[in-house]
Amino acid sequence: MTTPPYESWLKRYALYFAWIVTLVATGGSLYFSEIKGFLPCDLCWYQRIFMYPQVIILGVATYRGDRNIIKYLLPINIIGLAISIFHNFEIWFPKVGELVPCRSGIPCNFDYLNWFGFLTIPMMAMIAFVLIIVFLLLARQSNEDEEANEN
């Protein structure tokens, strides 16, 4: 069974797309905090810890075509996604915030913006982590396909 051309193209450039997502997520995060003046909560900081280094790591890996980095980046993104999911639960169900309250700055269930009735900053972070995971898995699959074709 042959794969559609768009699928092989997407797999081939998946590492680039993951890097672009990290650039947009990091840029958006810095825009909201530095230009709009939104103070990040504790959970926002934890998500940033897992997102920001990926701009450099994925940038270098993409430039070098190094898909071996995927096995190290997947756990980082899964942890970041777990934090994002918890953060969204705090917004959707404010009682969850009482379990582990934010200790500094603003409360983690504070909602600076709510576009279209559902798109919040923690939701954007969650979407970014999901997209990065999907692109990394596609890139890994492409790498496995290339290795299988070589043998």
Solvent accessible surface area in square Angstrom, and as a share of the most:
residue,aa,sasa,rsa
1,M,240,1.07
2,T,127,0.74
3,T,80,0.47
4,P,51,0.32
5,P,112,0.70
6,Y,153,0.58
7,E,53,0.24
8,S,49,0.32
9,W,122,0.43
10,L,56,0.28
11,K,15,0.06
12,R,120,0.44
13,Y,76,0.29
14,A,0,0.00
15,L,5,0.02
16,Y,96,0.37
17,F,51,0.21
18,A,0,0.00
19,W,77,0.27
20,I,84,0.43
21,V,20,0.11
22,T,0,0.00
23,L,71,0.35
24,V,105,0.60
25,A,24,0.19
26,T,18,0.11
27,G,38,0.37
28,G,27,0.26
29,S,23,0.15
30,L,77,0.39
31,Y,96,0.36
32,F,25,0.10
33,S,17,0.11
34,E,130,0.58
35,I,127,0.65
36,K,103,0.44
37,G,48,0.46
38,F,37,0.15
39,L,111,0.55
40,P,26,0.17
41,C,3,0.02
42,D,27,0.14
43,L,22,0.11
44,C,24,0.14
45,W,124,0.44
46,Y,107,0.41
47,Q,10,0.04
48,R,27,0.10
49,I,104,0.53
50,F,48,0.20
51,M,10,0.04
52,Y,61,0.23
53,P,63,0.39
54,Q,1,0.00
55,V,29,0.17
56,I,126,0.64
57,I,59,0.30
58,L,0,0.00
59,G,16,0.15
60,V,80,0.46
61,A,5,0.04
62,T,7,0.04
63,Y,193,0.73
64,R,182,0.67
65,G,53,0.51
66,D,52,0.27
67,R,36,0.13
68,N,94,0.48
69,I,38,0.19
70,I,3,0.01
71,K,120,0.51
72,Y,135,0.51
73,L,1,0.00
74,L,15,0.08
75,P,66,0.41
76,I,53,0.27
77,N,0,0.00
78,I,98,0.50
79,I,85,0.43
80,G,0,0.00
81,L,32,0.16
82,A,58,0.45
83,I,33,0.17
84,S,0,0.00
85,I,67,0.34
86,F,64,0.27
87,H,2,0.01
88,N,1,0.00
89,F,82,0.34
90,E,3,0.01
91,I,30,0.15
92,W,117,0.41
93,F,107,0.45
94,P,80,0.50
95,K,150,0.64
96,V,32,0.18
97,G,11,0.11
98,E,121,0.54
99,L,137,0.68
100,V,92,0.53
101,P,63,0.40
102,C,32,0.19
103,R,198,0.72
104,S,66,0.43
105,G,70,0.67
106,I,31,0.16
107,P,78,0.49
108,C,4,0.03
109,N,55,0.28
110,F,104,0.43
111,D,53,0.28
112,Y,70,0.27
113,L,20,0.10
114,N,81,0.42
115,W,113,0.40
116,F,174,0.72
117,G,63,0.60
118,F,118,0.49
119,L,31,0.15
120,T,8,0.04
121,I,40,0.20
122,P,8,0.05
123,M,24,0.11
124,M,52,0.23
125,A,23,0.17
126,M,34,0.15
127,I,73,0.37
128,A,9,0.07
129,F,1,0.00
130,V,64,0.37
131,L,72,0.36
132,I,0,0.00
133,I,22,0.11
134,V,68,0.39
135,F,31,0.13
136,L,0,0.00
137,L,72,0.36
138,L,34,0.17
139,A,0,0.00
140,R,102,0.37
141,Q,80,0.35
142,S,9,0.06
143,N,32,0.16
144,E,93,0.42
145,D,62,0.32
146,E,83,0.37
147,E,90,0.40
148,A,69,0.53
149,N,128,0.66
150,E,146,0.66
151,N,160,0.82
